[in-house]
Structures are given as C-alpha cells and as structure tokens.
Amino acid sequence: MTARIGVVTFPGSLDDRDTQRAIKLAGAEPVALWHKDKDLKQVDAVVLPGGFSYGDYLRAGAISRFSPVMETVIEQAKSGMPVLGICNGFQVLTEAHLLPGAMLGNNHLHFICRDQKLRVENAETSWTADYESGQEIHIPLKNMDGRYVADERTLDMLEAEGRVAFRYVDVNPNGSLRDIAGITNEAGNVVGLMPHPEHAVEPLVGSGRTDGLPFFTSILKKLVNV
C-alpha cells in the first residue's frame, strides 16, 4: 500500500507543489490539503511547506497557526503522526507550539537565498533516518525571518535531549542561536527546519544536488515499517 503524505496549502504558500513532487519522487503519494479544511483525507503524514503564508503579517506563521487544518494537524501530531515544517512551515510549528522557540527576522535584515551547508545532528527522527549522524549536506536556503531563538533553558534542553536536528556549518546565515537550522520534538515525529530539502531532490533541477531526498525516503520507510 502506497504511503499518503499530505501537503498543506495556505494563502501565500510557494513551495507546496515542489514538495508534492519531492514526495512523488521518493515513492509516496502526495495529497493536496487546503488550509480551510479540517479533513486530512486519511494521510499518513503531513508537510507544512515554505512560502509567505498570509503575507507573514503579524509574525511569520502566526495567522496560519489558526487555520482550520492546523486544528487537526496539531491533534494528530500530538498523537504521533509525522509532521514536517519547511521554512514557513517551521515558523507555523513554533507558533502552534508543536516545537519550542520562535523565528525572528534575519540579524542582517536582508532576505537570503543560497546553498547552505548543514550538519545532521539527529538521524533518528521520522524525517532524518536515511541520513547519518554527523553527515554534512547542502540544502538551499531562502528566508527573511529565519533566525531561530529560544531562552537559554530551552536551548540547553534541546541540546541535552538531542533535539537539535540540523546545524548550520561554516557560516550562520541568519543569526540563529547556537547555529540551529532545525529541531525536533521529544517524540521525533515533528521536525522543523529553515532550509528547503524539496529543492534538492533532482540532479538537473535547482541546486543540482539530491541531498534533500532522504527527508522523503526517510518518512516513507518509517510509514512502511509501522
């Protein structure tokens, strides 16, 4: 049976179709989900894609967090459903308190778009199992509000519990504390990161790398083995 992975489209989502394509390339069935619908259409996992939902008014992700679909996503995530938040999706996850901390404007106050080197810190989540701990990868990064922040107690907790999933290497592009590029919840089913793995799944498109494909093969193997 083919795994079904939902991709939510909010007003202002930009990378929902790219994410659907990445899911299809990995061998799963992408399922389009609309932000106004609470029904997740019996999907096995959900991706909140990148973009500028609701124009990033108030704060990035602050309005999307209250979309009807998020009521069900939050409920299912707390029950163990795998959820991945990419860029704006990561911002939505922090606003929904599925992940701790917050995302602020880049410390240099400029939009950034570049290939970014990352180190995989946790290869045991639902979305990272096809990587190796300590592996260095290159994933495209594009954001304006990509600076991850949290209080020292939260940062120490993330470090101690191995919940920093990805860390920026060589250069910190946005001032994120402790070079954090992505984190996971305690259970490992919810992951958020600022870089865009869906833009690194085919050698002839985008960055010319396939370093992002293991996100989508990881969750496929997770779902098949459940």
C-alpha positions in Angstrom: 0.0 0.0 0.0 1.4 3.4 -1.0 2.0 5.9 1.8 0.0 9.1 1.5 1.7 12.3 2.6 -0.4 15.5 2.8 0.9 18.9 1.8 -1.0 21.9 3.2 -1.5 24.9 1.0 -2.0 28.2 2.9 -2.7 31.6 1.2 0.9 32.6 0.2 2.4 29.1 0.1 5.1 28.9 -2.6 6.6 25.5 -2.4 3.6 23.2 -2.0 3.9 21.8 -5.5 7.7 21.4 -5.2 7.1 19.4 -2.0 4.4 17.3 -3.7 6.9 16.5 -6.5 9.6 15.5 -4.0 7.2 13.2 -2.2 6.3 11.6 -5.5 9.9 11.1 -6.5 10.5 9.3 -3.1 7.8 6.8 -4.0 4.9 8.1 -1.9 1.5 9.6 -2.9 1.3 13.4 -2.4 -2.1 14.6 -1.2 -3.1 18.3 -1.5 -4.6 19.7 1.7 -6.4 23.1 1.8 -5.9 25.3 4.8 -9.7 25.8 5.4 -10.4 22.1 5.6 -10.1 20.2 8.8 -10.1 16.9 7.0 -6.6 15.4 6.4 -8.0 12.9 3.9 -6.6 9.9 5.7 -3.0 10.8 5.1 -0.1 9.1 6.9 2.0 12.2 7.4 1.8 16.0 6.8 4.2 18.6 5.4 3.8 22.3 6.0 5.6 23.8 3.0 7.6 27.0 2.6 6.3 30.4 1.4 4.9 33.5 3.0 1.5 32.4 4.4 -0.9 35.3 4.8 2.0 37.6 3.8 3.8 37.0 7.1 1.5 39.6 8.7 1.8 39.9 12.5 4.6 37.3 12.5 5.6 34.6 10.0 3.2 31.7 10.6 1.2 33.5 13.2 -2.1 33.6 11.3 -1.7 30.2 9.6 -1.4 28.6 13.0 -5.2 29.3 13.4 -6.2 27.9 10.0 -8.8 25.1 10.4 -6.5 22.5 9.1 -4.0 23.2 11.9 -6.5 22.1 14.5 -6.4 18.6 13.1 -2.6 18.7 12.4 -1.9 19.7 16.0 -4.2 17.0 17.3 -2.7 14.3 15.1 0.9 15.4 15.7 0.3 15.0 19.4 -1.0 11.5 18.7 2.2 10.6 16.8 1.5 11.5 13.2 4.8 12.6 11.4 4.8 16.3 10.6 7.5 18.2 8.7 7.6 22.0 8.6 9.9 23.6 6.0 10.8 27.3 6.3 7.4 29.0 6.7 6.1 25.6 7.9 8.8 25.6 10.6 7.5 29.0 11.7 4.0 27.7 11.8 5.1 24.8 14.0 6.7 27.2 16.5 3.6 29.4 16.5 1.4 26.3 17.1 3.7 25.2 20.0 4.4 21.9 18.4 8.1 22.9 18.5 9.7 25.2 21.1 11.3 28.6 20.4 10.4 31.3 17.8 11.6 32.6 14.4 12.7 36.2 14.1 14.0 38.4 11.3 17.5 37.6 10.0 20.1 39.5 12.0 21.3 41.3 8.9 17.8 42.4 8.0 18.0 41.0 4.4 16.3 38.2 2.6 18.9 35.5 1.9 18.9 32.8 -0.9 21.9 30.5 -1.1 23.1 26.9 -1.0 23.7 26.2 2.7 25.9 23.6 4.3 24.3 21.7 7.2 25.3 19.0 9.6 22.8 16.3 10.6 22.8 16.2 14.3 19.9 13.8 14.8 19.4 10.9 12.4 16.8 9.1 14.4 13.7 11.2 13.7 10.9 10.1 11.4 12.2 12.5 8.7 16.0 12.0 9.1 16.6 8.3 9.4 18.1 8.0 5.9 20.9 10.3 7.0 23.8 9.5 9.3 24.5 11.5 12.4 27.3 14.0 11.7 26.7 13.8 7.9 27.2 17.1 6.1 24.8 18.1 3.4 23.9 21.0 1.2 20.3 22.3 1.1 19.0 25.5 -0.5 18.1 28.2 2.0 15.8 31.2 1.3 14.2 33.3 4.1 13.7 36.7 5.7 12.6 35.5 9.1 14.9 32.6 9.6 16.6 33.4 12.9 15.8 30.7 15.5 15.7 31.9 19.0 14.8 30.5 22.4 15.7 31.2 26.0 18.8 29.5 27.4 16.9 26.9 29.4 15.1 25.8 26.2 18.3 25.8 24.2 20.1 23.7 26.9 17.1 21.3 26.9 17.3 20.8 23.1 21.0 20.2 23.3 20.8 17.8 26.2 17.9 15.8 24.7 19.5 15.6 21.2 16.6 17.6 19.7 18.8 19.8 17.5 18.2 18.1 14.2 20.4 20.2 11.9 23.0 22.9 12.5 24.5 25.4 10.1 28.1 24.7 9.1 30.8 27.2 8.0 28.5 30.2 8.2 25.5 31.1 10.2 23.3 32.8 7.6 20.7 34.4 9.8 22.0 34.7 13.4 20.1 31.6 14.6 21.2 30.8 18.2 23.7 28.0 18.5 23.7 27.7 14.7 20.4 25.8 14.9 18.9 25.1 11.4 16.3 22.6 12.5 14.8 20.9 15.6 12.6 18.0 16.5 10.0 17.4 19.2 10.7 14.9 22.0 9.0 12.0 20.2 10.8 12.6 16.9 7.7 12.7 14.8 7.6 16.5 14.3 10.6 18.2 12.6 11.1 21.8 11.5 13.9 23.3 9.6 14.5 26.5 7.6 16.4 25.1 4.5 14.3 23.6 1.7 15.0 19.9 1.1 12.3 19.8 -1.6 14.6 21.9 -3.8 17.4 19.4 -3.6 15.9 16.2 -4.9 16.9 16.0 -8.6 20.4 16.5 -10.0 19.2 18.5 -13.0 17.0 20.9 -11.1 17.6 23.6 -8.5 20.8 23.1 -6.7 21.9 20.2 -8.8 22.1 18.1 -5.6 19.9 15.3 -4.2 20.8 15.9 -0.5 17.2 16.7 0.3 15.7 13.5 -1.0 16.4 11.5 2.2 13.8 13.5 4.1 11.1 12.0 1.9 12.6 8.5 1.7 13.1 8.5 5.5 9.4 9.1 6.2 8.4 6.6 3.6 10.5 3.9 5.3 9.1 4.9 8.6 5.5 4.6 7.4 6.1 1.3 5.7 7.7 -0.2 8.8 4.9 1.0 11.2 
